[in-house]
Amino acid sequence: MPLTETSRRPAIVELRQYTTRPGRRDELIELFDREFVETQEAAGMRVLGQFRDLDDPDRFVWLRGFQDMATRHRALTAFYEGPVWAEHGPQANDTMADSDDVLLLRPLTDDGLSVSPSGRAPSGAPAPERFVCATVWSFAPGRPDGGALIRDGLLPVLRATGPAPFAALTTETAHNTFSRLPVRTGENVAAVITSYPDESTYRQHLADVLAHPLARGEILPGIEREQTGAPRTLRLAPTGRSLL
């Protein structure tokens, strides 16, 4: 069933990173924003954000949310076995070299995340000037300390020094019940996603966080000790219909 305005806090979020065939990203975005937004939402999911990766001209990044894992299974089944995907799915698949880089996530904090589809621009709208940053940290499986440091330490500093993150997420460990769409397994990640008016605002926010005494002296070194590698930062430009 479709999500309503009162059910807009997804408990399950997919962070999906697609590699398109060279030069075909805009073709996929045009098709996606025209055919796959309202139709996915009618099946019971929420399209949260669609982005061009500013560091890779052949990468399309997007987020979608679900109320829970059972809803996810029903919604994905309805959409991918439905008429819209039957008609337009082959064209979408033809633009892509890889679509399996997917993280299955859940909110890291109790307040979750919310968006309102009533704020979505119409199909064909120009891309906004906003800049979105998504940072993903990886930690050893079974170790919760890294995520706790981000939740209890880094997030308060981020809120105190700049725009509050749109989403703070961590790995959802439930089994992927829709095997037709693979997700990365054996992961233990935390992701923070923040929207800015422009990239210069992001850079100032980053500088303020790095200069914050608590972050510099305690929080960031603690996260660094827990992580299994350098965090990955995605520099993202929203498409015309992205809610972020």
N, C-alpha and C positions, 0 to 999 in steps of 0.2 A: 504494500500500500504506500502511497506517496507520503513523504515527510511533510509535516505541517509547520507553520511558524512556531507552534508551541513545542515541537519536538526537534529542535534544531541544534541540540548539543550531542554530537555523535560520541559514542563510547569506543568506537573502533575507527581507526583512520588508516588508509593506505597512502604511503608516499611512493609514487610511481615515477620512475625515470626511464624514458624511452629513448633509444638511439634510432634516429631516422636514417634512411638512405640519404646520401649526400645531396643537399639542396632541396630536400622535400619536407623540411619541417613546417614551413608555412602552409603547404598543402594540407598536412595533417591538422594543423591548428584551425584552418578555415573550415574543414570538414567537421572537426570536433565541436567547435563553438556553434556551428549551424545545426548539427544533427544529434549530438550526443549529450547535451546538457539537460534540457527539460525531459528528454526521453529517459535518461538514467534516473532522474529525480522522480518521475512518474512510477518507476519500478520500485522505489523505496530507499534510494540512497541520496546523499547530498554531494554535489560537485562543489568542492570548497575553493579550489584555485587551480589555474592553468598558467604555465609560465614558459618563456624562452630562457634557456640557460645562457647567460651572458658570456660564459667561458667556453662554450661548445656550440657552434652553429647548427649541429645536428642532434641536439638533445632537447627533448620536450619533457617537462616535469609537471606533474599534477597531483592533486590531493582529492580524495573522496572519502566520505564518512558514512557510518552506519550506526544504527541505534545499538546493535549488539551482534554477536556472531550468527545467531539464528536468522536475524533480519538480513545480514550480509548474504547468507546462502540463498535465501528466497529472492532477494533483489537481483543478485548476479544471475541466478537461473532464469528469472523472468526476462532480464534484459538480453542476455547472450543467446537465449533461445527464442527471442522475439523478432518481430518483423523488421525493426529498424536496423538491428545488427545484421540480420540476414541480407538486407539491401545494401548497407553502407560499410559493413565490416570488412569485406574483401578489399575495398579501396583503402581503408585505414591500414589494414595489415600489410598491404603492398608498399606503403610508405615507410615501414619500419624494418630496421635490421635486427633490433632486439627490444623486447618488451618485458623481460623477466626480472629486471632490477626493481624489486618491490619490497618495501618494508611494511610489515603489518604492525600497527602501533595502537596504543591507548593513551589517554591523558595521563600525564605525570602528576598533575595536581587535581584537587577535588573540584575546582571551579570549572574544569573542562574548557571547552571552546565553543563559540557560537558565531554563526553568520546568518544573515537574512537574505534569502533569494530575492526579496522584493527590491533589493539594491542592485541587482544585476543589470548591466547594460544590455541593450538589444543586440541581436545578431548583426554583425557587420560594424559594430562600434569600434572606433580607433583604440589602440592600446593606450592606457593611461601612463602618466609620468612616474607612477610609484615604483619603488625599488623594494624587493623582498629578499631577505637573507634567511637561509635555512642552514643551521650548523648541526652536524650529526657527530656525536662522540660514540666511540665503540669501547666497550669494557669486556672483561673476561666473562664468559657465561657463568651464571649463578652468583655473581658478585654485585650486590645492590648499592655499594658505597658510592660509586661514581654518580649514579642517578640521584642519590640522596644529596650529594654535594651540589648538584645542579639545582635540584628542587629547593633545598633549604638555604643554599648559599648564593649561587649565581643568580637565580631568578629575582630575589629581593634587590640585588645590586642593579640588575638590568632595569627593573621598574623604577628604581630611585634615580637613575642617570639618564633615562630616555624613554622612548615609547615602550609600553608594556608589550611583551610578546603576544602574538595572536595565539600561539599554541606551544605548549611544552609537552612532549610525548615521549613514551618509552615503549620498549618491545612488548607486544601482545604475544603471550606464550601459548595461546589456544591453538589447537590443530587447525590447519587450513582445510576447511571442509569443502572448498570449491577448487578441486585439484586442476581443473581446466586452466586456471590462472595461477601459476607458481608464485610463491613468495620466498624470500631469503630465510633460511632456517638456521638454527644454532646461533642466532644473533643476540646481543645484549647491548642495545643502543639507547641513547637519549637524544632527542632532537628538539631544538628551539627555533621557532619560525617567527620572524618579526617583519612588519611592514613599515616602510618609511616614505616620506614625501619624495625623497631623491637619495642618490648614493652618498652625497656629501653629508647628509644628516646621519646616515648609517656610520660613516667613517668617524664622525665626531662622537657618536655614541660609543663606538668601539674604543676610541681613545680615552673617553671618560671612564669606561669600565677598566681598562688596563691601568689607569692612573689611580683608581680607587684603592685606598690603603688595604682594606680587608680583602678585596679581590686579588690584588697584587701579592700580598704577603701570605695569604692563607688559602683562599678558595681556589684560585687557578692552579697553584702548585699542588693542591690536594687532588684536583681533577686530573692533572698531568700524571701523578703517580698511579692513578687507577686505570687510566686509559691504555689500550693496547696499541695505539698508534695515533698519529696526529689527527685531530678532528677534521672533517671535511666540511667546507663552507661552500654552499651553492649560492651564487649571485644570480638573482632571478628577476626577469621583467614580466609583469603580468600581461596576459592577453586581454583583448578588449572586453571579454565577458567574465574575467576572473572576479571573484568576490573579495579577494585580497588585494 
